[in-house]
Each structure stands twice: as C-alpha cells, then as structure tokens.
Amino acid sequence: MSYLQFDKTLMTNLEEALKKEVLRSNRSGAYSCSTILDCNTRKYHGLLVVPVPELDDENHVLLSSLDATVVQHGAEFNLGLHKYSGDNFSPRGHKYIRDYDCQQVPTTLYRVGGVILKREQVFQHFEDRVIIRYTLLDAHSKTTLRLQPWLAFRSVREFTHENPRASRDYQPVKNGIKTCMYPGYPELYMQLSKKAEWVFRPDWYRGVEYPKEQERGYASNEDLYVPGYFEFDIKKGESVIFSAGLTEIKPTELKLLTDFEVNIRTPRDNFYHCLVNSAHQFLNYRDGETYILAGYPWFKCRARDMFISLPGLTLTNGEVDHYEKVMRTAEKGIRDFIEGRPLSVRIYEMEHPDILLWAVWCIQQYGKLVNMKDCIAKYGSLLRDIMEYLIAGKHPNFYVHDNGLVYSNGRDKAITWMNSTAGNHPIVPRSGYIVEFNALWYNALMFSAQVCHTMNDEAEAEPLERLAAKTKESFVSTFLNEHGYLLDYVDGTMMDWSVRPNMIFACAFDFSPLDAKQKKGVLDMCTKELLTPKGLRSLSPKSGGYNPMYVGPQTQRDYAYHQGTAWPWLAGFYMEACLKVYGRSRVSFVERQLVGYEEELFYHCIGTIPELFDGNPPFHGRGAMSFAMNVAEIMRVVKLLDKYIMD
C-alpha cells in the first residue's frame, strides 16, 4: 500500500473525504487544488487557477472542474461531484471510487459495473497547464467517455454568477477548443490527445455551494458555466489525455509531456519526502525574480515568512541554488528599503522592525549549513549594511536605546508576527521592548561580531561585542521575571506577564542572552503551558483572554488567531532549543513530537501542514491549507535531529 492512499471506505464517506484537500502548483504561483473527491469546497479551489497580472495581483479560477461520464449501452454514469444548497450533492460520482493514491501523482480509480477507469492528474512544472490522463483498465463492451468542463473565469476572492456578459464564443483548435469568457482574461485551450467530438451545449449550473466559505462566515454560492462536452470512444488498455492551459499544445506531445511530468516527481513515500514536495510548492518565479510564497491558497510573499522559511525549505534539502536565487531577490528588496526607494520586487511588509533581523538570522543559517567562507563572500556586505543601518537609527521604528535594547512602537499598528487586527488596531498590541525583537538583536550583534573575527577584523568586532554585552545584561534584567520565564514585552511601566511562545527564540538562537539555567526555566514554562502535539500555543490557557478555537466568522477568528491557537513553526524553534539545552537526552522526545506532524499529512491538505491548529483537543487544522514556515521549520528540525542521532 502506498504512503498516501485512501480506500473505498473513506472515499465514499462524504463527511470525512471532503475534509481532505490536495494541492499541486508550479513556479508561477498557478495551482490546481480541490478535495480528494474532486468536489470543490472553497472558492479558491479549481483545476486551473492562474495569476493574471494584466488584471490584478490575484490568482484566478479559469477551469473550475471537469466532470467525466462513462457511457455504455446508452446508460450514463457521471463520475463528478458538486455540492448545492441544502446539503444536496449531485451527481454523486464518488460512489464509484474504489481507491485514491497520491504518492506519485493524484490518481483515482473508478469502477462502474465492468468498467475500471484510472484518472491521473498532473500540474505542469513550468507552464500554467493541468493534464488529466484517463486509462481504461477494463471493460467488457463498447465504452464512451464524455468530459464536461465547468468554467469560472473569476478571481479567487470573488464569485461568478449567470450573466449576459459572459461570452459563449469558442474557436476550434487541434483536437479541442479555445474560449475566453471575459475581456482581459487569457484564452483557455482545452485539448485531447485523440480526436473527439465537441458538442456545444451551453448552460449555467446554478447554486454551487462551498462549505468551507460557509464555515468562515463568507458568501458561499456561485453559478458555473458549462459550454458543452467532449465525447470519444475509449478501448480497454487505451489512455486519453486531456489538457487545459493558456497556450495551444500539439496533441502528439501530450503523452511525452505527461510521462515526463510524472517521472520527475519526488514520490511522496515517506514523511520527509512529503515535506520536500510541499517545500517546492512555495517557490515562485515572477518577472525574473524568485520568491517564497507564505502559503496556499491566499498568501503572497511576505518578508518575515520568507526569511524564516528560506533555510528550512532549501538548505536542509541541499538546494543551495534555490536559496541563493531567493536571496538575490530579497537583497534587492532590502537595499531598496534601507536606501529609501520604492520596492522594485514583490515582497510585502518589509517595513516591520524585525524583518532585517530575520534576514540576518537567515544569512546565519547559510553560514552554518553551507560554509562560513561562502556566506561572507556572498552576504558579508549585505550583513554589514543592515547592521550599520540599524545601529545608526535610520529605521523609522527601530530604536537602539542606551541600555542596548531595541524599542519599537506597536501600539497603533501591528508590527510583530502576531498581526491580527480589529478596526485597524492590533488585537495584541505588542509595543516597546519586544522579547523576540531583542533576542534577534542580540543574536545579530554576536553573529556580526563572529563574521568580523572570521575576517580577522577585530576593530569591527569590538564595538559589536561591547554593544552585545550591554544588550545581554539589559535583556535579563528587563525580561526575566521571578517565575523563571520571560515577559512578552515591556513598555515603560507596562509589563506583559502573559505566557506566550515568543520567549522561545531566546533559547533557540545560536547566540542567546540567557545562561543555561535561565534557558531551562524558559523551556520548562513553554513545555508546561504552551506545548501541544501540533505546535506551541500562542497564549497559555492560564493567561487572560485565552481563545484556542479558530472557528466562526472573520472577526471571531481574528480574536482567536494569536490568543491560544497552536503554531507548528514555533515548535520548530522549541524542538531546536530542546536539543541545544538538553542534547541527546531529548532526541526521543523530539522524535515523538514529530509524529504529531506526520499524522497531519493525512488530514486537511494531504502531504503538507496547514497554517495553524486549535489550541485545545482534538487540535483541528485551520487556516491556509499549506503554510511555508510550518513546513520549513519541521524540515529543519528533521535534519537537525539527524545530526544529534549521528553524533
């Protein structure tokens, strides 16, 4: 049995199977995504979802789904599945599914009487094209296959409804048609590997419903346009390939292209290979630049997420070239920012005070995982310019006080990763001396001094170490309280005693302002009050305002977002801290923690890790279906664990 495989029992259970999603993407940011039943449950779902830069900065659903119908002796068996209002499903084709396997490519096996049909779906790596191969494994009489495309041509953030503006025009192309519903959109080419009859029978299917949008308190209904269907005979043992893309393709090339795309996939045959596959999905090439998308299906490239994710997504898997490409783009953004120019790259939230410190941490990981000599050669100049910019006080919201600590104003605008807002004001207004900002600051000072020593530049290292010593002393006296954990932030007389996970960074970074005993105290508090099988809670259950269930409409979810929900990427730093503080004695403990994340590969979006989890049992996965920081940090811990096991 394959690693990611689901049998008939689960596939015919709508309640369970509709919770499981599958995602395939390419480097342009386009993707194909639905449930394992091919029944769309989000407005973000679709067979072909692509960026249309001529219209906006969003993705757009062109081809929503493709229904296949088996015809024998005049009887029609529709294999599709769509949800309509009132909990009505039609045509309920899931009852014919016998097996679903996602180890190599998403593969569904259908059985209709004596007909056994295999469906394999591939999303092309470097072109916006979805390919579906149908293979008739068995049949005892003449079999006809009918393919019916459902079109949307709308933004992932909107819905489409029946309207007279939608064009019904189409033009024939080799073994298919091309069509475009609205001006400004690219033409959609739908072709087959063999000649088929195209039957033009335009109609709107009204009231398609998306339950995931209902759960989130949004509108959830739309109408989809079906222009007609392709129909062709298929023989036992024959494969016929359907292609939907933005450019025309020679039908004779479809078999070679499909075989190539299937063969270059890393099989999802174990925990780590699933993470590697997922990591590749976040790489995004656009206008000659390389980015890291923060997550699917709605996130773009955010600066903090990019720098935290980059080492885990690339260096842990030996993909140094991917790291360097992303850093070339990131360096352009950093230099635009520190030199006061509008950003020339598509990186969001570069202005937040901790971003440059995370960039330093990201460079530091390159030095550790590749080598320090190359790190200095490639990024030494950037590192020096960042530190000079920050120390000189040029950042608009980053102030180095006389005590060596960093002060930032976050009362009126969310400036940390805890960035949920209500009425344009932060729900968690963290301001002043913020604990992870100052842990990052100390680490950056010491790493910069280490680089100077490596270059035999003692004159440059000395003032950095002097400032770091002042920062270390002030960090302990400001944040460490009598209970042995760290205050979350201090702003004048305001001290936040909430037990939050942001203190874990002071234990996990290579350069920490805490001694061994202090680290153990912080780590123990995180273990007792914040640790779950799915990550660290964003707030202790014993702290005021604890709200662990990320459910309901947008406002309700915003208030829960950082008030008790659990985040796997934080657990990555927690597990790193465990290994650093306790060494090999915590190897088995970390291995047990990783089991909680491996289990998650079979739920939510299979083969990857979602954005966050409820902070209370049963710890349901919530939010974005695939989240870069979570995947990256779990990958980093897996490789870090290997080092401790082998040492």
C-alpha positions as CSV (number, residue, x, y, z in Angstrom):
1,M,0.0,0.0,0.0
2,S,1.3,3.5,-0.9
3,Y,2.1,6.0,1.8
4,L,-0.7,8.5,0.8
5,Q,-3.5,6.2,-0.2
6,F,-7.2,6.1,0.7
7,D,-9.6,3.2,0.1
8,K,-13.2,3.0,-0.9
9,T,-14.4,3.1,2.7
10,L,-13.1,6.6,3.2
11,M,-13.7,7.9,-0.3
12,T,-17.5,7.1,-0.1
13,N,-17.7,8.8,3.3
14,L,-18.5,12.4,2.3
15,E,-18.1,13.8,5.8
16,E,-14.5,12.6,6.1
17,A,-13.3,12.7,2.5
18,L,-14.4,16.3,1.8
19,K,-12.1,17.5,4.6
20,K,-9.1,16.2,2.7
21,E,-7.7,18.5,0.1
22,V,-4.9,18.1,-2.4
23,L,-2.7,20.8,-3.9
24,R,-0.4,20.9,-6.9
25,S,1.4,24.1,-8.0
26,N,4.1,25.4,-10.3
27,R,6.7,28.0,-10.1
28,S,4.5,30.8,-11.5
29,G,2.2,30.6,-8.5
30,A,-0.5,28.9,-10.5
31,Y,-2.1,25.8,-8.9
32,S,-4.6,23.0,-9.1
33,C,-6.5,22.3,-5.9
34,S,-9.6,20.5,-4.8
35,T,-10.7,17.8,-2.4
36,I,-9.6,14.2,-3.0
37,L,-13.1,13.6,-4.3
38,D,-12.6,16.4,-6.9
39,C,-15.5,18.2,-5.3
40,N,-14.6,21.9,-4.7
41,T,-15.4,23.1,-1.2
42,R,-13.6,26.5,-1.3
43,K,-13.9,29.5,-3.7
44,Y,-10.1,29.0,-4.0
45,H,-10.4,25.5,-5.4
46,G,-10.1,24.9,-9.2
47,L,-8.5,22.6,-11.7
48,L,-6.6,25.5,-13.3
49,V,-6.0,28.6,-11.1
50,V,-3.6,31.1,-12.5
51,P,-2.2,34.6,-12.0
52,V,-3.5,37.1,-14.5
53,P,-1.1,40.1,-14.0
54,E,-2.9,42.1,-16.7
55,L,-5.9,42.3,-14.3
56,D,-4.5,42.3,-10.8
57,D,-2.2,40.7,-8.3
58,E,-4.6,37.8,-7.5
59,N,-5.0,34.3,-8.8
60,H,-8.0,33.5,-11.0
61,V,-10.0,30.3,-11.4
62,L,-10.4,29.6,-15.1
63,L,-11.3,25.9,-15.2
64,S,-13.2,25.0,-12.0
65,S,-13.7,21.3,-12.6
66,L,-14.0,18.6,-15.2
67,D,-16.8,16.0,-15.0
68,A,-16.2,12.6,-16.6
69,T,-19.2,10.5,-17.7
70,V,-18.9,6.8,-18.6
71,V,-21.4,5.7,-21.3
72,Q,-22.2,2.1,-22.0
73,H,-25.2,0.7,-23.8
74,G,-26.8,4.1,-23.8
75,A,-26.6,4.3,-19.9
76,E,-24.7,7.3,-18.5
77,F,-22.6,7.2,-15.3
78,N,-21.4,10.6,-14.2
79,L,-18.3,10.5,-12.0
80,G,-18.5,14.1,-10.9
81,L,-19.5,15.5,-7.6
82,H,-20.8,19.0,-6.7
83,K,-22.4,20.4,-3.6
84,Y,-25.5,22.5,-3.8
85,S,-27.5,24.4,-1.1
86,G,-29.4,22.3,1.4
87,D,-26.7,19.7,1.7
88,N,-27.5,18.3,-1.8
89,F,-24.8,16.6,-3.8
90,S,-25.1,15.9,-7.5
91,P,-24.3,13.7,-9.4
92,R,-22.7,11.7,-6.5
93,G,-20.0,10.1,-8.6
94,H,-17.9,9.5,-5.5
95,K,-19.8,6.2,-5.0
96,Y,-17.9,4.7,-8.0
97,I,-14.4,5.5,-6.4
98,R,-12.5,2.4,-5.3
99,D,-9.1,3.9,-4.5
100,Y,-7.2,7.2,-4.3
101,D,-3.4,7.4,-4.3
102,C,-1.3,10.5,-4.1
103,Q,2.2,9.0,-3.8
104,Q,3.4,10.0,-7.3
105,V,0.6,12.0,-8.8
106,P,-3.1,12.2,-7.7
107,T,-4.7,9.0,-9.0
108,T,-8.3,8.0,-8.7
109,L,-9.6,4.5,-9.6
110,Y,-13.3,4.2,-10.6
111,R,-15.4,1.1,-11.0
112,V,-18.7,1.3,-12.9
113,G,-20.0,-2.2,-13.3
114,G,-17.4,-4.0,-15.5
115,V,-15.6,-0.7,-16.3
116,I,-12.5,0.2,-14.4
117,L,-11.2,3.7,-15.2
118,K,-8.0,5.3,-13.9
119,R,-7.7,9.1,-13.6
120,E,-4.2,10.6,-13.1
121,Q,-3.8,14.4,-12.7
122,V,-0.6,16.4,-13.3
123,F,0.1,20.1,-13.0
124,Q,2.9,21.2,-15.3
125,H,6.1,22.5,-13.6
126,F,7.0,25.5,-15.8
127,E,3.7,26.3,-17.6
128,D,0.2,27.0,-16.5
129,R,-1.3,23.8,-17.6
130,V,-3.3,20.9,-15.9
131,I,-3.1,17.5,-17.5
132,I,-5.5,14.6,-16.8
133,R,-4.9,11.1,-18.2
134,Y,-7.8,8.7,-18.3
135,T,-6.9,5.0,-18.8
136,L,-9.5,2.3,-19.3
137,L,-8.1,-0.6,-17.4
138,D,-11.1,-3.0,-18.0
139,A,-14.4,-3.0,-19.9
140,H,-16.5,-5.8,-21.4
141,S,-18.3,-3.8,-24.1
142,K,-18.0,-0.6,-26.1
143,T,-17.2,2.4,-23.8
144,T,-17.6,6.1,-24.5
145,L,-16.1,8.8,-22.3
146,R,-17.6,12.3,-22.0
147,L,-15.7,15.2,-20.5
148,Q,-17.6,18.3,-19.4
149,P,-15.6,21.4,-18.4
150,W,-17.0,23.8,-15.8
151,L,-15.7,27.3,-16.3
152,A,-15.5,30.3,-13.8
153,F,-13.1,33.0,-15.1
154,R,-13.0,34.9,-11.9
155,S,-10.7,36.0,-9.1
156,V,-10.2,33.5,-6.2
157,R,-11.7,36.2,-3.9
158,E,-14.9,36.6,-5.8
159,F,-17.8,34.5,-7.3
160,T,-19.3,34.3,-10.7
161,H,-23.0,34.3,-11.5
162,E,-25.1,33.8,-14.6
163,N,-24.9,37.0,-16.6
164,P,-25.3,38.1,-20.2
165,R,-21.7,39.5,-20.4
166,A,-20.1,36.0,-20.4
167,S,-19.0,35.1,-23.9
168,R,-20.2,31.8,-25.3
169,D,-17.8,32.1,-28.3
170,Y,-15.2,29.4,-28.9
171,Q,-12.9,28.5,-31.7
172,P,-11.8,25.0,-32.7
173,V,-8.1,24.1,-32.3
174,K,-6.3,20.8,-32.9
175,N,-8.4,18.1,-31.0
176,G,-10.2,20.7,-28.9
177,I,-11.4,24.3,-28.5
178,K,-10.2,27.6,-27.1
179,T,-12.5,30.0,-25.3
180,C,-12.5,33.1,-23.1
181,M,-15.5,34.3,-21.0
182,Y,-14.5,37.9,-20.3
183,P,-12.2,40.6,-21.8
184,G,-8.8,40.9,-20.1
185,Y,-8.5,37.2,-19.4
186,P,-6.2,34.8,-21.4
187,E,-7.8,32.2,-23.7
188,L,-8.2,28.8,-22.2
189,Y,-7.1,25.9,-24.5
190,M,-8.8,22.6,-23.9
191,Q,-7.4,19.8,-26.0
192,L,-7.2,16.0,-26.1
193,S,-4.6,13.5,-27.2
194,K,-7.0,12.0,-29.6
195,K,-9.7,13.4,-31.9
196,A,-13.0,13.9,-30.1
197,E,-16.4,15.2,-30.9
198,W,-17.1,18.6,-29.3
199,V,-20.8,19.1,-28.5
200,F,-21.7,22.7,-27.9
201,R,-24.4,22.8,-25.3
202,P,-24.0,25.9,-23.3
203,D,-25.7,26.1,-19.9
204,W,-25.2,27.6,-16.4
205,Y,-25.2,25.3,-13.3
206,R,-26.7,27.5,-10.6
207,G,-26.2,27.4,-6.8
208,V,-22.9,25.6,-6.5
209,E,-22.0,25.8,-2.8
210,Y,-18.7,25.9,-1.0
211,P,-19.0,24.7,2.6
212,K,-15.5,26.0,3.7
213,E,-16.6,29.5,2.9
214,Q,-19.8,29.0,4.9
215,E,-17.7,27.9,7.9
216,R,-15.7,31.1,7.6
217,G,-18.8,33.3,7.5
218,Y,-18.5,34.3,3.9
219,A,-20.8,34.2,0.9
220,S,-20.7,30.6,-0.5
221,N,-22.7,30.3,-3.6
222,E,-21.9,30.7,-7.3
223,D,-23.0,29.7,-10.8
224,L,-20.6,28.0,-13.2
225,Y,-20.7,28.0,-17.0
226,V,-20.6,24.7,-18.9
227,P,-20.1,25.3,-22.6
228,G,-20.6,21.7,-23.7
229,Y,-18.7,18.5,-23.7
230,F,-16.1,16.4,-25.4
231,E,-17.0,12.8,-26.3
232,F,-14.9,9.9,-27.6
233,D,-14.7,6.1,-27.6
234,I,-12.1,4.5,-25.5
235,K,-10.8,1.0,-25.7
236,K,-9.6,-1.4,-23.0
237,G,-5.9,-0.5,-22.2
238,E,-6.1,2.9,-24.0
239,S,-5.1,6.2,-22.4
240,V,-6.6,9.5,-23.4
241,I,-5.1,12.7,-22.1
242,F,-7.0,16.0,-21.5
243,S,-5.0,19.3,-21.3
244,A,-6.2,22.7,-20.2
245,G,-3.7,25.5,-20.5
246,L,-3.1,29.1,-21.6
247,T,-1.3,28.1,-24.8
248,E,-2.0,25.6,-27.5
249,I,-0.2,22.3,-27.5
250,K,0.4,19.6,-30.1
251,P,-1.8,16.7,-29.2
252,T,1.0,14.3,-30.2
253,E,3.2,15.8,-27.4
254,L,0.8,15.2,-24.6
255,K,1.9,11.6,-23.9
256,L,5.6,12.5,-23.7
257,L,4.8,15.6,-21.5
258,T,2.6,13.6,-19.1
259,D,5.2,10.8,-18.8
260,F,7.9,13.4,-18.2
261,E,5.9,15.3,-15.5
262,V,5.0,12.1,-13.7
263,N,8.6,10.7,-13.7
264,I,10.3,13.9,-12.4
265,R,8.1,13.9,-9.3
266,T,9.7,13.0,-6.0
267,P,7.5,10.2,-4.7
268,R,5.5,11.1,-1.5
269,D,6.5,7.8,0.0
270,N,7.5,9.0,3.5
271,F,7.2,11.9,5.9
272,Y,10.3,13.8,4.7
273,H,9.6,13.4,1.0
274,C,6.1,14.8,1.5
275,L,7.7,17.8,3.2
276,V,10.2,18.2,0.3
277,N,7.3,18.1,-2.2
278,S,5.5,20.7,-0.2
279,A,8.6,22.9,0.1
280,H,8.9,23.1,-3.7
281,Q,5.4,24.4,-4.0
282,F,6.3,27.7,-2.2
283,L,9.0,28.6,-4.7
284,N,7.6,31.3,-7.0
285,Y,9.2,32.7,-10.2
286,R,7.9,36.0,-11.4
287,D,9.4,38.7,-13.8
288,G,12.8,37.1,-13.5
289,E,12.8,37.1,-9.7
290,T,12.4,34.2,-7.2
291,Y,10.2,34.4,-4.2
292,I,8.8,32.3,-1.3
293,L,5.0,32.3,-1.1
294,A,3.9,32.4,2.5
295,G,1.2,29.8,1.9
296,Y,-1.7,28.5,-0.1
297,P,-4.2,29.4,-1.3
298,W,-4.3,33.1,-0.5
299,F,-0.9,34.3,0.8
300,K,1.7,36.2,-1.2
301,C,5.4,36.7,-0.5
302,R,5.7,38.3,3.0
303,A,9.2,39.3,4.2
304,R,9.2,37.8,7.6
305,D,7.8,34.5,6.4
306,M,10.3,34.4,3.6
307,F,13.4,34.8,5.8
308,I,12.1,32.4,8.4
309,S,11.1,29.8,5.8
310,L,14.0,30.0,3.4
311,P,16.7,27.9,5.2
312,G,14.3,25.1,6.0
313,L,12.7,25.0,2.6
314,T,16.0,24.9,0.7
315,L,19.3,24.4,2.6
316,T,18.1,21.4,4.6
317,N,17.5,19.6,1.4
318,G,20.8,20.6,-0.2
319,E,19.1,23.1,-2.6
320,V,21.6,25.9,-2.2
321,D,20.9,27.3,-5.6
322,H,17.2,27.9,-4.7
323,Y,18.3,29.7,-1.5
324,E,20.7,31.9,-3.4
325,K,18.1,32.8,-6.1
326,V,15.6,33.9,-3.4
327,M,18.2,35.8,-1.6
328,R,19.2,37.7,-4.7
329,T,15.6,38.9,-4.9
330,A,15.4,39.5,-1.2
331,E,18.6,41.6,-1.2
332,K,17.1,43.9,-3.8
333,G,14.1,44.4,-1.5
334,I,16.4,45.0,1.5
335,R,18.5,47.6,-0.3
336,D,15.5,49.4,-1.7
337,F,14.2,49.7,1.8
338,I,17.3,50.8,3.6
339,E,18.1,53.3,0.8
340,G,14.6,54.8,0.9
341,R,13.5,53.7,-2.6
342,P,10.1,52.1,-3.5
343,L,10.5,48.4,-3.6
344,S,11.3,47.0,-7.0
345,V,10.3,43.5,-6.0
346,R,7.0,41.9,-4.9
347,I,7.8,41.5,-1.2
348,Y,5.3,42.7,1.3
349,E,5.7,44.0,4.8
350,M,9.4,44.8,4.5
351,E,8.9,47.8,6.8
352,H,8.3,45.8,10.0
353,P,11.1,46.4,12.6
354,D,12.2,42.7,13.0
355,I,12.4,41.9,9.2
356,L,16.1,42.9,8.8
357,L,17.0,40.9,12.0
358,W,15.3,37.8,10.5
359,A,17.3,38.4,7.3
360,V,20.5,38.3,9.4
361,W,19.3,35.0,11.0
362,C,18.6,33.7,7.5
363,I,22.1,34.5,6.4
364,Q,23.5,32.9,9.6
365,Q,21.8,29.6,8.7
366,Y,23.6,29.7,5.3
367,G,26.9,30.1,7.1
368,K,26.1,27.1,9.3
369,L,24.6,24.8,6.7
370,V,26.8,25.6,3.7
371,N,30.0,27.2,5.0
372,M,31.1,30.5,6.5
373,K,33.6,31.4,3.8
374,D,30.9,31.4,1.1
375,C,28.5,33.1,3.4
376,I,30.8,36.0,3.9
377,A,31.7,36.2,0.3
378,K,28.1,36.3,-0.8
379,Y,26.3,38.1,2.0
380,G,29.0,39.8,4.1
381,S,28.5,43.2,2.5
382,L,24.7,43.0,2.9
383,L,25.1,41.9,6.6
384,R,27.4,44.9,7.3
385,D,25.0,47.3,5.6
386,I,22.0,46.0,7.5
387,M,23.8,46.3,10.9
388,E,25.1,49.8,10.1
389,Y,21.6,50.9,9.1
390,L,20.1,49.6,12.3
391,I,22.8,50.8,14.7
392,A,22.7,54.3,13.1
393,G,19.0,54.5,14.0
394,K,17.9,55.0,10.4
395,H,14.9,52.6,10.6
396,P,11.7,54.5,11.2
397,N,10.6,52.2,14.0
398,F,13.7,50.5,15.4
399,Y,15.4,52.4,18.2
400,V,18.6,51.2,20.0
401,H,18.4,52.7,23.4
402,D,21.3,53.4,25.7
403,N,20.7,50.2,27.6
404,G,21.4,48.2,24.4
405,L,17.8,47.1,23.9
406,V,15.6,47.7,20.8
407,Y,12.4,49.7,21.2
408,S,9.6,49.7,18.6
409,N,6.2,51.3,18.7
410,G,3.4,48.8,18.1
411,R,0.5,50.4,20.0
412,D,-1.4,51.6,16.9
413,K,-0.2,49.2,14.2
414,A,0.6,45.5,14.4
415,I,4.4,45.2,13.9
416,T,5.1,41.6,15.0
417,W,4.1,38.2,13.6
418,M,1.1,38.5,15.9
419,N,-0.5,40.8,13.4
420,S,-4.3,40.3,13.7
421,T,-6.3,43.5,13.8
422,A,-9.8,44.7,14.6
423,G,-10.9,48.1,13.3
424,N,-7.3,48.8,12.0
425,H,-5.9,48.4,15.5
426,P,-3.8,45.4,16.7
427,I,-5.7,42.8,18.8
428,V,-2.4,42.0,20.5
429,P,-0.8,45.5,20.7
430,R,2.8,44.4,21.5
431,S,5.0,47.5,21.9
432,G,8.2,48.8,23.5
433,Y,10.9,46.3,24.3
434,I,9.5,43.2,22.5
435,V,11.1,39.9,23.6
436,E,11.8,38.2,20.3
437,F,13.0,41.5,18.7
438,N,15.6,41.8,21.4
439,A,16.6,38.1,21.2
440,L,17.0,38.6,17.5
441,W,19.0,41.7,18.1
442,Y,21.5,40.1,20.4
443,N,21.9,37.2,18.0
444,A,22.5,39.5,15.1
445,L,25.1,41.5,17.1
446,M,27.0,38.4,18.1
447,F,26.8,36.8,14.6
448,S,28.1,40.0,13.0
449,A,31.0,40.0,15.5
450,Q,31.7,36.4,14.6
451,V,31.9,37.3,10.9
452,C,34.3,40.1,11.8
453,H,36.5,37.7,13.7
454,T,36.5,35.2,10.8
455,M,37.7,38.0,8.6
456,N,40.3,39.0,11.2
457,D,38.7,42.4,11.5
458,E,39.0,42.8,15.3
459,A,38.4,46.6,15.1
460,E,34.9,46.0,13.7
461,A,34.1,43.2,16.1
462,E,35.0,45.0,19.3
463,P,32.1,47.6,19.3
464,L,29.6,45.0,18.3
465,E,30.6,42.8,21.2
466,R,30.6,45.7,23.6
467,L,27.0,46.6,22.5
468,A,26.0,42.9,22.7
469,A,27.3,42.7,26.3
470,K,25.1,45.7,27.2
471,T,22.1,44.2,25.4
472,K,22.6,40.9,27.2
473,E,22.7,42.4,30.7
474,S,19.6,44.6,30.0
475,F,17.7,41.7,28.4
476,V,18.0,39.6,31.5
477,S,17.1,42.4,33.9
478,T,14.2,43.6,31.7
479,F,12.5,40.4,30.6
480,L,13.4,37.6,33.1
481,N,10.9,37.6,35.9
482,E,10.8,35.8,39.3
483,H,8.8,32.9,37.9
484,G,11.6,32.0,35.5
485,Y,10.0,32.9,32.2
486,L,10.3,36.0,30.0
487,L,7.9,38.9,29.8
488,D,6.4,39.2,26.4
489,Y,7.1,43.0,26.1
490,V,7.9,45.9,28.3
491,D,6.8,49.5,27.6
492,G,7.7,51.9,30.4
493,T,5.7,50.7,33.4
494,M,3.7,48.4,31.2
495,M,4.9,44.8,31.5
496,D,3.0,42.0,29.8
497,W,3.1,38.9,32.0
498,S,1.2,36.8,29.5
499,V,2.9,33.4,28.9
500,R,3.5,33.5,25.2
501,P,5.8,31.5,22.9
502,N,7.9,34.5,21.7
503,M,10.3,33.8,24.6
504,I,11.4,30.5,23.0
505,F,13.7,32.3,20.5
506,A,16.0,33.4,23.3
507,C,16.6,29.7,23.9
508,A,16.8,28.5,20.3
509,F,19.2,31.0,18.7
510,D,22.9,30.2,18.4
511,F,23.7,33.3,20.4
512,S,21.4,33.7,23.5
513,P,21.5,36.4,26.2
514,L,20.4,33.7,28.7
515,D,22.6,31.3,30.6
516,A,21.9,27.5,30.7
517,K,19.8,27.7,33.9
518,Q,17.7,30.5,32.6
519,K,17.1,28.7,29.3
520,K,15.9,25.6,31.1
521,G,13.4,27.8,33.1
522,V,12.0,29.3,29.9
523,L,11.9,26.0,28.1
524,D,10.1,24.3,31.0
525,M,7.5,27.0,31.1
526,C,6.9,26.5,27.3
527,T,6.6,22.8,27.9
528,K,4.1,23.1,30.7
529,E,1.8,25.7,29.4
530,L,2.3,26.1,25.6
531,L,3.3,22.8,24.1
532,T,0.7,20.7,22.1
533,P,1.1,17.9,19.7
534,K,0.7,20.4,16.8
535,G,2.9,23.3,17.9
536,L,3.2,25.9,20.6
537,R,0.1,27.8,21.7
538,S,0.2,31.5,21.1
539,L,-1.0,32.1,24.6
540,S,-1.2,30.0,27.8
541,P,-4.6,28.6,28.9
542,K,-3.8,30.2,32.3
543,S,-3.4,33.7,30.8
544,G,-6.3,36.1,30.4
545,G,-8.1,36.2,27.0
546,Y,-7.3,32.6,26.1
547,N,-9.3,31.7,23.0
548,P,-8.0,28.5,21.4
549,M,-10.7,27.7,18.8
550,Y,-10.1,29.2,15.4
551,V,-13.6,28.9,14.1
552,G,-16.6,31.1,13.0
553,P,-16.8,34.3,11.0
554,Q,-13.8,36.5,10.3
555,T,-14.0,38.8,13.4
556,Q,-14.3,35.8,15.7
557,R,-11.3,34.1,14.1
558,D,-9.3,37.3,14.3
559,Y,-9.7,37.4,18.0
560,A,-8.6,33.8,18.4
561,Y,-5.7,34.0,15.8
562,H,-3.0,34.7,18.4
563,Q,-4.8,34.0,21.7
564,G,-4.3,30.3,22.1
565,T,-4.1,28.7,18.7
566,A,-1.1,26.4,18.1
567,W,1.6,27.1,15.5
568,P,4.0,24.3,14.2
569,W,6.7,26.7,13.1
570,L,7.1,27.9,16.7
571,A,7.5,24.2,17.7
572,G,10.4,24.1,15.3
573,F,12.3,26.6,17.4
574,Y,11.1,24.9,20.6
575,M,12.5,21.5,19.5
576,E,15.8,23.1,18.4
577,A,16.0,24.7,21.9
578,C,15.3,21.3,23.5
579,L,18.2,19.7,21.6
580,K,20.5,22.6,22.4
581,V,19.7,22.7,26.1
582,Y,19.4,19.0,26.8
583,G,21.4,17.4,24.0
584,R,20.9,13.7,23.1
585,S,18.7,13.1,26.1
586,R,15.9,14.8,24.3
587,V,16.2,13.0,20.9
588,S,13.4,10.5,21.6
589,F,11.2,13.3,22.9
590,V,11.7,15.3,19.7
591,E,11.0,12.2,17.6
592,R,7.7,11.7,19.4
593,Q,6.8,15.4,18.8
594,L,7.4,14.9,15.1
595,V,4.8,12.1,15.0
596,G,2.1,14.7,15.5
597,Y,3.1,16.5,12.3
598,E,3.4,13.3,10.3
599,E,-0.1,12.4,11.3
600,E,-1.3,15.7,9.9
601,L,-0.1,14.7,6.4
602,F,-3.2,12.6,6.0
603,Y,-5.7,15.3,7.0
604,H,-6.6,18.8,5.9
605,C,-4.4,19.2,2.8
606,I,-2.7,15.8,2.3
607,G,1.1,15.7,2.2
608,T,1.6,19.1,3.8
609,I,1.0,21.1,7.1
610,P,-1.7,23.8,7.5
611,E,-1.3,27.3,8.9
612,L,-2.4,26.7,12.5
613,F,-4.3,24.4,14.8
614,D,-6.8,24.8,17.6
615,G,-5.1,25.1,20.9
616,N,-7.4,22.6,22.6
617,P,-8.0,18.9,21.7
618,P,-8.6,17.5,19.2
619,F,-6.3,20.1,17.7
620,H,-8.1,20.6,14.3
621,G,-6.0,22.1,11.5
622,R,-7.2,25.5,10.4
623,G,-6.5,28.4,8.2
624,A,-4.4,28.2,5.0
625,M,-4.1,24.6,3.7
626,S,-0.3,24.7,3.3
627,F,2.0,27.1,5.2
628,A,5.6,27.7,4.4
629,M,7.0,28.5,7.8
630,N,5.5,25.3,9.3
631,V,6.9,23.1,6.5
632,A,10.3,24.8,6.7
633,E,10.7,24.5,10.4
634,I,9.7,20.9,10.6
635,M,12.1,20.1,7.8
636,R,14.9,22.0,9.6
637,V,14.2,20.0,12.8
638,V,14.2,16.7,11.0
639,K,17.7,17.4,9.6
640,L,18.9,18.8,13.0
641,L,17.7,15.7,14.7
642,D,19.7,13.6,12.2
643,K,22.8,15.4,13.3
644,Y,22.2,14.6,17.0
645,I,21.5,11.0,16.2
646,M,24.6,10.6,14.2
647,D,27.0,12.5,16.6
